[in-house]
Amino acid sequence: YSASTVRHGEAIGTVTATGVGSYYGRTAELVRSARSVGHLDQLLFAVVRHLVTIDAVLAAVLVTFALWSGAHLLVLVPFLLVLVIATVPVTMPAAFTVANAVEARKLAKEGVLVTGLSAVQEAATMEVLCVDKTGTLTENRQTLVAIVPFSSDTESDVLTWAAAACDESSPGPLETAIVYAQQQRSLKPLMRQAFVPFDPATKRSQATILQDGETIQVVLGSPQAVQEIAQPHAGLMERVEQLAASGTRVLAVAVGSGDEFMIRGLVALADTPRKDAAALIKAVQDLGIRILMVSGDTLATARAVSRQIGLGDHFGDAEASLNEPLQYDGFAHCYPQDKFRLVQTLQHAGRITGMTGDGVNDSPALKQAEVGIAVSTASDVAKASAQVVLTRPGLQDMIAVINSGRRVYRRMLTWTITKIARTVELAALLAIGYIVTGFFVTSLLLIAVLVILNDVVTITLATDRAWISPSPERWNVKEIGKIASIFAVGWLALAFVILWAALTVLHLPVPQIQTLMFVYLIYSAQATIYLTRVRGRFWSFPPSRYVALATIGNVVIASILGFLGILTAAVPAVVLVGTLGAVLAATFVLDEVKLWFFKRMCFGDRRQIAPSHSA
């Protein structure tokens, strides 16, 4: 009696399952236990691990040198404090959050509600999108398209029998379509005495009717389920396959008394694909994302709908084919636990996975996926489980979510490379500079100012104009570390040239050298941002207004502090201009090195997953 509606009277029943042992309880438990892995934390720990390793080596070298030279270890305390400040990326979570929030605000104006900010950044690296068929790719509005009577019954007889076995109190899409067709044909309904609603376990509903003084049982449900309780009917399944091949959902109608039933006919209903479904499929595939369709329908119906919207027809059965999901275009006979397991299987294979759906049965998978998207017609449970909710009809807004994620990725990639490069540059400059000169090349106070100015630019990167990749992005910490090291080494080389010139050519005193190196670190940090923003020439894609103002502002502020001697010793303007010119020249050189690196290393490890069966 699962899903029954008590209208009046009383009954005595036996409880066979409660809680997670019941059908709805299992679905609720899957929603409660579903968790997706946070990739931001993984990236954060990877960056910190690399920086700590580098800084630990530099600290050990410096301490060893101090002990060997007889220097007092207390002198090194400011340096060690700088290492701690520089190594821990305290602004990284804030920068990611701001970047996601900026895009979430833009998406809200386009009718997309983001309830989980992490979904925006995960959309950039999403490689596989699992799409529920009913209500997502289709309209979820069933229409009766065919009636196949058996024996001497007419189409009207079969339709009247089928309508008698439909739930009038809470009709589903299939039942609504059958009852509507009966009303359109002005058929008189049968007098019903008892009714058992559709049960997912038995896949059928049953009504007791009174006709000509005789009590008759009518069963409506899956042809396989009805065939199990009815007399064998030759050619039944062949006829079902013929109807399902065109994308219809087929139900069988059986009539009888007691335990003897005879199949009287079939009714075929079609759920029309959304008008924008085919265009959406192509648009998502053009972005390098693999689409898997999931459906609770039969294989024949799933294949037919898949062909109509431009997907392949290589479908697997949810019970037997989920171990190798990327070998198929989709899956049929999917229950909530099957969709949930599909998402988990893809995640265990290292794929960033998205899921779209509209019903309660999609909720576990929506919550488990890194990017869970509920369509505008979704149930409240599905919307609560998803991280992204579409508020406008159709699916085209999913493209906006993917593009937003890829913009966030480019901004945060700029931040990550810049953070690693300037941290290594600062730590190595201080350590090696101390060993060579016997003093720290910039003061602790100026380093504090340096950190503050750089963090201001970090926040404005969330608003930067960003190039959208045509394929899924991927966080490759090893390659990020390589390009950041190239920048760090390049800037270090120029720093020691400037340091040498300040000592031997200009003969500047230590306070002025510390000011000069502070200004140089500001200049080079701003240049690194422009170098890392794009894969092409650094001038090929202009920044946002806020990023331009922040970077230019940092250069101006550092120049004013150095020229006027605020918080430090003043440096002649000609020296500052020469340093700025040297940084600009080095920027062009490092830009050429960057282009060479990207060309040789194929930066990004973009994996485009193509269907395995085609071609």
C-alpha positions as CSV (number, residue, x, y, z in Angstrom):
1,Y,0.0,0.0,0.0
2,S,3.0,2.3,-0.5
3,A,1.8,5.8,-1.7
4,S,-1.8,4.9,-1.0
5,T,-4.2,7.7,-0.1
6,V,-6.6,7.0,2.8
7,R,-9.9,8.7,1.9
8,H,-12.2,7.3,4.6
9,G,-12.7,4.4,7.0
10,E,-10.1,2.3,8.7
11,A,-7.9,-0.7,7.9
12,I,-5.5,-3.1,9.5
13,G,-2.1,-3.4,7.9
14,T,1.2,-5.1,8.5
15,V,4.3,-2.9,8.5
16,T,6.9,-4.6,6.3
17,A,9.6,-2.0,6.3
18,T,10.3,1.4,8.0
19,G,13.0,4.1,7.8
20,V,15.9,3.2,5.4
21,G,14.3,-0.2,4.8
22,S,11.5,1.4,2.8
23,Y,11.6,2.7,-0.8
24,Y,11.3,6.4,0.1
25,G,13.4,5.9,3.2
26,R,16.3,4.6,1.1
27,T,16.1,7.6,-1.1
28,A,16.1,10.0,1.9
29,E,19.1,8.2,3.4
30,L,21.0,8.6,0.2
31,V,20.3,12.3,0.2
32,R,21.5,12.6,3.8
33,S,24.7,10.6,3.2
34,A,25.6,12.1,-0.2
35,R,28.8,14.1,-0.1
36,S,31.1,15.5,-2.8
37,V,34.8,16.0,-2.3
38,G,35.9,19.7,-1.9
39,H,38.7,20.3,-4.6
40,L,39.5,23.7,-3.2
41,D,40.9,22.2,0.0
42,Q,43.0,19.8,-2.1
43,L,44.4,22.6,-4.1
44,L,45.1,24.7,-1.0
45,F,47.0,21.9,0.7
46,A,49.0,21.1,-2.4
47,V,50.0,24.8,-2.8
48,V,51.0,25.1,0.9
49,R,52.9,21.8,0.7
50,H,55.0,23.0,-2.2
51,L,55.7,26.4,-0.6
52,V,56.6,24.9,2.8
53,T,59.1,22.5,1.1
54,I,60.8,25.4,-0.7
55,D,60.8,27.6,2.3
56,A,62.0,24.9,4.6
57,V,65.0,24.3,2.4
58,L,65.8,28.0,2.2
59,A,65.5,28.4,6.0
60,A,67.8,25.4,6.6
61,V,70.4,26.9,4.2
62,L,70.2,30.3,5.9
63,V,70.4,28.8,9.4
64,T,73.4,26.7,8.4
65,F,75.1,29.7,6.9
66,A,74.5,31.8,10.1
67,L,76.0,29.0,12.3
68,W,79.0,28.7,10.0
69,S,79.6,32.4,9.8
70,G,79.1,32.9,13.5
71,A,76.1,35.3,13.1
72,H,73.5,35.6,15.8
73,L,70.5,33.5,15.2
74,L,68.1,36.2,16.6
75,V,68.9,38.2,13.5
76,L,67.1,35.5,11.5
77,V,63.8,35.7,13.4
78,P,62.3,38.4,11.1
79,F,63.2,36.3,8.1
80,L,61.5,33.2,9.6
81,L,58.4,35.3,10.4
82,V,58.3,36.5,6.8
83,L,58.5,32.9,5.6
84,V,55.4,32.0,7.7
85,I,53.5,35.1,6.5
86,A,54.4,34.4,2.8
87,T,53.9,30.7,2.8
88,V,50.3,30.5,4.2
89,P,47.9,31.6,1.5
90,V,45.5,33.2,3.9
91,T,43.7,35.1,1.2
92,M,43.2,32.1,-1.1
93,P,39.8,30.9,0.4
94,A,38.6,34.5,0.4
95,A,39.7,35.1,-3.1
96,F,37.9,32.0,-4.4
97,T,34.8,32.9,-2.4
98,V,34.7,36.4,-3.8
99,A,35.3,35.1,-7.4
100,N,32.5,32.6,-7.0
101,A,30.2,35.2,-5.5
102,V,30.8,37.7,-8.3
103,E,29.8,35.0,-10.9
104,A,26.8,33.9,-8.7
105,R,25.5,37.4,-8.7
106,K,25.8,37.6,-12.5
107,L,24.0,34.2,-12.8
108,A,21.2,35.4,-10.6
109,K,20.5,38.2,-13.1
110,E,20.2,35.5,-15.8
111,G,17.7,33.4,-13.8
112,V,20.2,30.9,-12.3
113,L,20.2,30.6,-8.5
114,V,23.5,29.4,-6.9
115,T,22.9,27.8,-3.5
116,G,26.4,26.3,-3.2
117,L,29.2,28.6,-4.3
118,S,31.7,25.7,-4.8
119,A,29.6,24.5,-7.7
120,V,30.6,27.5,-9.8
121,Q,34.3,26.8,-9.6
122,E,33.7,23.0,-10.0
123,A,31.8,23.7,-13.3
124,A,35.0,24.8,-14.8
125,T,36.6,21.3,-14.4
126,M,33.4,19.3,-15.0
127,E,34.1,16.5,-17.5
128,V,30.9,14.4,-17.4
129,L,27.3,15.6,-17.1
130,C,24.6,13.1,-16.2
131,V,21.3,14.3,-17.5
132,D,18.0,12.8,-16.3
133,K,15.6,12.2,-19.2
134,T,12.1,12.8,-17.8
135,G,11.4,16.4,-17.0
136,T,14.9,17.5,-17.9
137,L,15.4,16.5,-21.5
138,T,11.7,16.0,-22.0
139,E,8.7,18.1,-21.2
140,N,7.4,15.6,-18.6
141,R,4.0,16.0,-20.3
142,Q,2.8,12.6,-21.5
143,T,0.3,12.3,-24.4
144,L,-1.5,9.2,-25.6
145,V,-0.2,8.3,-29.0
146,A,-1.3,4.7,-29.6
147,I,-3.8,2.1,-28.4
148,V,-3.3,-1.5,-29.4
149,P,-6.4,-3.7,-28.6
150,F,-6.2,-7.4,-28.4
151,S,-8.9,-10.0,-29.2
152,S,-12.3,-8.5,-29.8
153,D,-11.8,-5.3,-27.7
154,T,-11.9,-1.9,-29.3
155,E,-9.5,1.1,-28.6
156,S,-12.3,2.7,-26.5
157,D,-12.6,-0.5,-24.5
158,V,-8.9,-0.6,-23.7
159,L,-8.7,3.1,-22.9
160,T,-11.7,2.8,-20.5
161,W,-10.1,-0.2,-18.8
162,A,-6.8,1.7,-18.4
163,A,-8.5,4.8,-17.0
164,A,-10.3,2.7,-14.4
165,A,-6.8,1.7,-13.0
166,C,-5.6,5.3,-12.8
167,D,-5.2,7.2,-9.5
168,E,-7.6,10.1,-9.5
169,S,-6.5,11.6,-6.1
170,S,-2.9,12.2,-7.0
171,P,-2.4,11.3,-10.7
172,G,1.0,11.2,-12.2
173,P,1.9,12.3,-15.8
174,L,1.0,8.9,-17.3
175,E,-2.4,8.7,-15.5
176,T,-3.2,12.3,-16.3
177,A,-2.7,11.6,-20.0
178,I,-4.9,8.5,-20.0
179,V,-7.7,10.1,-18.1
180,Y,-7.5,13.2,-20.4
181,A,-7.7,11.0,-23.5
182,Q,-10.8,9.3,-22.0
183,Q,-12.5,12.6,-21.4
184,Q,-11.6,13.8,-24.9
185,R,-13.3,10.8,-26.4
186,S,-16.4,11.3,-24.1
187,L,-16.1,7.7,-22.8
188,K,-18.1,6.9,-19.7
189,P,-15.9,5.9,-16.7
190,L,-16.4,2.5,-15.0
191,M,-17.7,2.3,-11.5
192,R,-14.8,1.6,-9.2
193,Q,-15.2,-0.2,-5.9
194,A,-11.6,-0.4,-4.7
195,F,-8.2,0.8,-5.9
196,V,-4.5,0.0,-5.2
197,P,-2.2,2.8,-6.5
198,F,0.9,2.2,-8.5
199,D,3.6,0.5,-6.5
200,P,7.2,0.9,-7.7
201,A,8.0,-2.5,-6.3
202,T,5.3,-4.3,-8.4
203,K,5.3,-1.7,-11.2
204,R,1.5,-1.8,-11.6
205,S,-1.8,-0.4,-10.2
206,Q,-5.0,-2.4,-9.7
207,A,-8.7,-1.4,-9.6
208,T,-11.8,-3.4,-8.6
209,I,-14.8,-2.4,-10.7
210,L,-18.5,-3.4,-11.0
211,Q,-19.7,-4.1,-14.5
212,D,-23.1,-5.6,-15.4
213,G,-23.4,-6.8,-11.8
214,E,-20.1,-8.6,-11.9
215,T,-16.9,-7.7,-10.0
216,I,-13.9,-7.4,-12.2
217,Q,-10.2,-6.7,-11.5
218,V,-8.3,-4.3,-13.8
219,V,-4.5,-4.1,-13.8
220,L,-2.4,-1.3,-15.5
221,G,1.4,-1.4,-15.5
222,S,4.7,-2.4,-17.0
223,P,4.2,-5.1,-19.7
224,Q,6.7,-7.3,-18.0
225,A,5.0,-7.0,-14.7
226,V,1.5,-7.5,-16.1
227,Q,2.7,-10.5,-18.1
228,E,3.8,-12.2,-14.9
229,I,0.3,-12.3,-13.5
230,A,-1.7,-12.8,-16.7
231,Q,-2.1,-15.6,-19.2
232,P,0.7,-15.8,-21.8
233,H,0.0,-13.7,-24.9
234,A,1.9,-14.6,-28.1
235,G,3.9,-11.7,-29.6
236,L,3.3,-9.4,-26.6
237,M,6.9,-8.3,-26.0
238,E,7.6,-8.0,-29.8
239,R,4.7,-5.5,-30.1
240,V,5.9,-3.7,-27.0
241,E,9.4,-3.4,-28.5
242,Q,7.9,-2.0,-31.8
243,L,6.1,0.7,-29.9
244,A,9.0,1.6,-27.6
245,A,11.4,1.9,-30.5
246,S,9.7,5.2,-31.4
247,G,10.3,6.6,-27.9
248,T,7.0,5.8,-26.4
249,R,6.4,4.4,-22.9
250,V,4.1,1.3,-23.1
251,L,1.7,0.1,-20.5
252,A,-0.3,-3.1,-20.6
253,V,-3.9,-3.5,-19.5
254,A,-5.2,-6.8,-18.1
255,V,-8.7,-7.7,-17.0
256,G,-9.9,-10.7,-15.0
257,S,-11.4,-12.1,-11.8
258,G,-9.6,-13.7,-8.9
259,D,-6.1,-14.7,-10.0
260,E,-6.9,-15.2,-13.7
261,F,-6.1,-12.2,-15.9
262,M,-6.1,-11.7,-19.6
263,I,-4.1,-9.0,-21.4
264,R,-6.7,-6.9,-23.3
265,G,-4.3,-4.4,-24.9
266,L,-1.5,-1.8,-24.8
267,V,-1.5,1.9,-24.4
268,A,1.6,3.9,-25.7
269,L,2.4,7.4,-24.3
270,A,5.1,9.8,-25.5
271,D,7.0,12.4,-23.5
272,T,8.0,15.0,-26.1
273,P,11.7,16.2,-25.9
274,R,12.2,19.8,-25.0
275,K,12.6,22.0,-28.0
276,D,16.0,23.2,-26.8
277,A,17.2,19.7,-25.8
278,A,19.1,18.9,-29.0
279,A,20.7,22.4,-29.1
280,L,21.7,22.1,-25.5
281,I,23.3,18.7,-26.0
282,K,25.4,20.0,-28.9
283,A,26.4,23.1,-27.0
284,V,27.6,21.1,-24.0
285,Q,29.4,18.7,-26.2
286,D,31.1,21.6,-28.0
287,L,32.5,22.6,-24.6
288,G,34.2,19.2,-24.3
289,I,31.9,17.7,-21.8
290,R,30.6,14.1,-22.1
291,I,26.9,13.7,-21.6
292,L,25.3,10.5,-20.2
293,M,21.5,10.2,-20.2
294,V,19.9,8.4,-17.3
295,S,16.3,7.1,-17.5
296,G,14.0,4.8,-15.6
297,D,12.4,3.7,-18.9
298,T,13.1,0.6,-20.9
299,L,16.2,0.4,-23.2
300,A,14.1,0.8,-26.3
301,T,12.4,4.0,-25.1
302,A,15.7,5.5,-23.8
303,R,17.4,4.8,-27.1
304,A,14.6,6.4,-29.1
305,V,14.6,9.6,-27.1
306,S,18.4,9.7,-27.1
307,R,18.4,9.6,-30.9
308,Q,15.9,12.4,-31.1
309,I,18.1,14.8,-29.1
310,G,21.3,13.9,-30.8
311,L,22.9,11.5,-28.4
312,G,24.0,8.0,-29.4
313,D,22.0,4.8,-28.8
314,H,24.6,2.7,-27.0
315,F,22.7,2.2,-23.7
316,G,23.5,0.1,-20.8
317,D,21.3,-1.4,-18.1
318,A,21.7,0.2,-14.7
319,E,22.0,-3.1,-12.9
320,A,24.8,-4.5,-15.0
321,S,26.7,-1.7,-16.8
322,L,27.6,0.9,-14.2
323,N,31.1,-0.4,-13.7
324,E,32.3,1.1,-17.0
325,P,29.9,4.1,-17.4
326,L,32.0,5.9,-20.1
327,Q,31.5,3.0,-22.4
328,Y,27.9,4.0,-22.9
329,D,25.8,7.0,-24.0
330,G,23.4,6.5,-21.2
331,F,21.6,4.0,-18.9
332,A,18.0,2.7,-18.7
333,H,16.1,1.1,-15.8
334,C,17.7,3.6,-13.3
335,Y,16.4,3.9,-9.8
336,P,17.6,6.6,-7.3
337,Q,20.3,4.4,-6.0
338,D,21.5,3.6,-9.5
339,K,21.9,7.3,-10.4
340,F,23.7,7.9,-7.1
341,R,26.0,5.0,-7.8
342,L,26.7,6.2,-11.3
343,V,27.9,9.6,-10.0
344,Q,30.1,7.9,-7.4
345,T,31.6,5.6,-10.0
346,L,32.5,8.5,-12.2
347,Q,34.0,10.4,-9.2
348,H,36.1,7.3,-8.1
349,A,37.4,7.3,-11.7
350,G,38.7,10.8,-11.2
351,R,36.0,12.6,-13.2
352,I,34.5,15.8,-12.1
353,T,30.8,15.1,-12.4
354,G,27.6,17.1,-12.9
355,M,24.0,16.0,-12.6
356,T,20.8,17.5,-13.7
357,G,17.3,16.4,-12.6
358,D,13.9,17.4,-11.4
359,G,12.4,14.7,-9.2
360,V,12.8,13.3,-5.7
361,N,14.5,10.3,-7.2
362,D,17.2,12.5,-8.6
363,S,18.0,14.1,-5.3
364,P,20.7,11.7,-4.0
365,A,22.7,12.1,-7.3
366,L,22.2,15.8,-7.3
367,K,23.7,16.2,-3.9
368,Q,26.6,13.8,-4.5
369,A,27.7,15.5,-7.8
370,E,30.2,18.3,-7.7
371,V,27.8,20.3,-9.8
372,G,24.1,19.5,-9.1
373,I,21.7,21.4,-11.3
374,A,17.9,21.3,-10.7
375,V,15.6,22.5,-13.5
376,S,12.9,25.1,-13.1
377,T,10.1,22.4,-12.7
378,A,12.1,20.4,-10.1
379,S,10.5,19.3,-6.8
380,D,11.4,21.2,-3.6
381,V,13.6,18.2,-2.5
382,A,15.5,18.2,-5.7
383,K,16.1,22.0,-5.5
384,A,17.3,21.7,-1.9
385,S,19.7,18.9,-2.9
386,A,21.2,20.8,-5.9
387,Q,23.8,23.6,-5.7
388,V,22.4,25.3,-8.8
389,V,18.7,25.9,-9.6
390,L,17.5,27.1,-13.0
391,T,14.4,29.4,-12.7
392,R,13.6,29.8,-16.4
393,P,12.1,27.1,-18.6
394,G,14.6,25.2,-20.7
395,L,18.2,24.1,-20.2
396,Q,20.3,26.7,-22.0
397,D,21.2,28.5,-18.7
398,M,23.4,25.5,-17.9
399,I,25.8,26.9,-20.5
400,A,26.0,30.1,-18.5
401,V,26.9,28.1,-15.4
402,I,29.8,26.3,-17.2
403,N,31.1,29.5,-18.7
404,S,31.0,31.2,-15.3
405,G,33.0,28.4,-13.8
406,R,35.7,28.6,-16.5
407,R,36.0,32.4,-15.9
408,V,36.5,31.7,-12.2
409,Y,39.1,29.1,-13.0
410,R,41.2,31.5,-15.1
411,R,41.0,34.2,-12.4
412,M,42.1,31.8,-9.7
413,L,44.8,30.3,-11.9
414,T,46.2,33.8,-12.2
415,W,46.1,34.1,-8.4
416,T,47.7,30.7,-7.7
417,I,50.6,31.1,-10.2
418,T,51.3,34.7,-9.0
419,K,51.1,33.6,-5.3
420,I,53.7,30.8,-5.8
421,A,56.0,32.9,-8.0
422,R,56.1,35.9,-5.7
423,T,56.5,33.8,-2.5
424,V,59.4,31.9,-4.0
425,E,60.9,35.1,-5.3
426,L,60.7,36.8,-1.9
427,A,62.0,33.9,0.1
428,A,64.9,33.2,-2.2
429,L,65.8,36.9,-2.5
430,L,65.9,37.4,1.2
431,A,67.8,34.1,1.9
432,I,70.4,34.4,-0.9
433,G,70.7,38.1,-0.5
434,Y,71.6,37.7,3.1
435,I,74.2,35.1,2.4
436,V,75.8,37.3,-0.3
437,T,75.5,40.7,1.3
438,G,75.2,40.0,5.0
439,F,72.0,41.9,5.4
440,F,68.3,41.5,4.5
441,V,67.6,43.3,1.2
442,T,64.3,44.7,2.4
443,S,62.9,45.4,5.9
444,L,60.2,43.6,7.8
445,L,58.0,46.7,7.8
446,L,58.2,47.0,4.0
447,I,57.4,43.3,3.6
448,A,54.2,43.9,5.6
449,V,53.3,46.8,3.3
450,L,54.1,44.5,0.3
451,V,51.8,41.8,1.5
452,I,48.9,44.3,2.0
453,L,49.3,45.8,-1.4
454,N,49.4,42.4,-3.1
455,D,46.3,41.2,-1.3
456,V,44.4,44.2,-2.5
457,V,45.1,43.1,-6.1
458,T,44.2,39.5,-5.1
459,I,40.7,40.5,-4.3
460,T,40.2,42.5,-7.4
461,L,41.1,39.5,-9.6
462,A,37.6,38.2,-8.8
463,T,36.3,40.9,-11.2
464,D,38.9,40.4,-13.9
465,R,37.9,39.8,-17.5
466,A,38.7,36.1,-18.3
467,W,39.1,34.0,-21.4
468,I,36.7,31.0,-21.5
469,S,38.4,27.7,-22.4
470,P,36.7,25.6,-25.1
471,S,37.3,22.5,-23.1
472,P,37.2,21.5,-19.4
473,E,39.9,23.0,-17.2
474,R,42.0,21.0,-14.7
475,W,44.0,21.9,-11.7
476,N,47.5,20.5,-12.4
477,V,49.6,21.6,-9.5
478,K,52.8,20.2,-11.0
479,E,52.5,22.3,-14.2
480,I,51.4,25.3,-12.2
481,G,54.5,25.0,-10.1
482,K,56.7,24.8,-13.2
483,I,55.4,28.0,-14.8
484,A,55.5,29.8,-11.4
485,S,59.1,28.7,-10.9
486,I,60.0,30.0,-14.3
487,F,58.7,33.4,-13.4
488,A,60.3,33.3,-10.0
489,V,63.7,32.4,-11.4
490,G,63.4,35.1,-14.0
491,W,62.5,37.8,-11.5
492,L,65.2,36.6,-9.1
493,A,67.8,36.9,-11.9
494,L,66.8,40.5,-12.5
495,A,66.6,41.2,-8.8
496,F,70.2,40.2,-8.3
497,V,71.3,42.3,-11.3
498,I,69.6,45.3,-9.7
499,L,71.1,44.5,-6.3
500,W,74.6,44.2,-7.9
501,A,74.1,47.6,-9.6
502,A,72.9,49.2,-6.4
503,L,76.0,47.9,-4.5
504,T,78.7,48.3,-7.0
505,V,77.6,50.9,-9.5
506,L,75.3,53.2,-7.6
507,H,76.9,52.6,-4.2
508,L,73.5,53.0,-2.4
509,P,73.4,52.7,1.4
510,V,71.6,49.7,2.9
511,P,68.3,51.6,3.7
512,Q,68.0,52.8,0.1
513,I,68.8,49.3,-1.2
514,Q,66.0,47.9,1.0
515,T,63.6,50.6,-0.4
516,L,64.7,49.8,-4.0
517,M,64.1,46.1,-3.6
518,F,60.7,46.7,-2.0
519,V,59.7,48.8,-5.0
520,Y,61.1,46.1,-7.4
521,L,59.1,43.4,-5.7
522,I,55.9,45.4,-6.1
523,Y,56.7,46.1,-9.8
524,S,57.5,42.5,-10.6
525,A,54.4,41.2,-8.7
526,Q,52.1,43.4,-10.9
527,A,53.9,42.3,-14.0
528,T,53.4,38.6,-13.0
529,I,49.7,39.1,-12.9
530,Y,49.6,40.3,-16.5
531,L,51.8,37.5,-17.6
532,T,49.6,34.8,-16.0
533,R,46.2,36.2,-17.0
534,V,46.3,34.8,-20.5
535,R,48.0,32.0,-22.4
536,G,48.8,34.4,-25.3
537,R,50.7,37.7,-25.3
538,F,50.1,39.5,-22.1
539,W,48.7,42.5,-23.9
540,S,46.3,40.5,-26.0
541,F,43.4,40.4,-23.5
542,P,42.8,43.6,-21.5
543,P,42.0,43.3,-17.8
544,S,39.0,44.6,-16.0
545,R,38.8,48.2,-14.8
546,Y,39.3,47.2,-11.2
547,V,42.4,45.0,-11.8
548,A,43.9,47.7,-14.0
549,L,43.3,50.3,-11.3
550,A,44.6,48.1,-8.5
551,T,47.8,47.1,-10.3
552,I,48.6,50.6,-11.5
553,G,47.7,51.9,-8.1
554,N,50.2,49.6,-6.5
555,V,52.9,50.8,-8.8
556,V,52.1,54.4,-8.1
557,I,51.9,53.9,-4.3
558,A,55.2,52.0,-4.2
559,S,56.9,54.7,-6.3
560,I,55.6,57.5,-4.1
561,L,56.8,55.6,-0.9
562,G,60.2,55.1,-2.4
563,F,60.6,58.6,-3.9
564,L,59.3,60.5,-0.8
565,G,60.9,58.1,1.7
566,I,57.7,57.4,3.5
567,L,58.3,54.5,6.0
568,T,61.7,54.0,4.5
569,A,64.7,55.8,3.0
570,A,64.1,57.9,-0.2
571,V,65.5,56.7,-3.5
572,P,66.3,59.0,-6.5
573,A,63.5,59.1,-9.1
574,V,65.9,58.1,-11.9
575,V,66.7,54.9,-10.1
576,L,63.0,54.1,-9.7
577,V,62.3,54.8,-13.4
578,G,65.3,52.7,-14.4
579,T,64.0,49.8,-12.2
580,L,60.5,50.1,-13.8
581,G,62.0,50.1,-17.2
582,A,64.0,47.0,-16.4
583,V,60.8,45.2,-15.2
584,L,59.0,46.1,-18.3
585,A,61.8,44.8,-20.5
586,A,61.9,41.6,-18.5
587,T,58.1,41.2,-18.8
588,F,58.5,40.9,-22.6
589,V,61.3,38.3,-22.2
590,L,59.3,36.2,-19.7
591,D,56.3,36.5,-22.0
592,E,58.2,34.7,-24.7
593,V,59.4,32.1,-22.3
594,K,55.8,31.6,-21.2
595,L,54.6,31.0,-24.7
596,W,57.4,28.5,-25.3
597,F,56.4,26.7,-22.1
598,F,52.7,26.5,-23.0
599,K,53.5,25.2,-26.4
600,R,55.9,22.5,-25.3
601,M,54.0,21.4,-22.2
602,C,50.4,21.6,-23.4
603,F,49.5,23.3,-20.2
604,G,46.2,22.4,-18.5
605,D,45.9,18.7,-19.2
606,R,42.5,19.2,-20.8
607,R,40.9,15.9,-21.3
608,Q,38.0,15.7,-23.7
609,I,36.1,12.5,-23.2
610,A,34.6,11.2,-26.4
611,P,32.1,8.4,-26.7
612,S,33.9,5.1,-27.1
613,H,31.4,3.5,-29.5
614,S,31.2,6.0,-32.2
615,A,33.4,6.5,-35.3
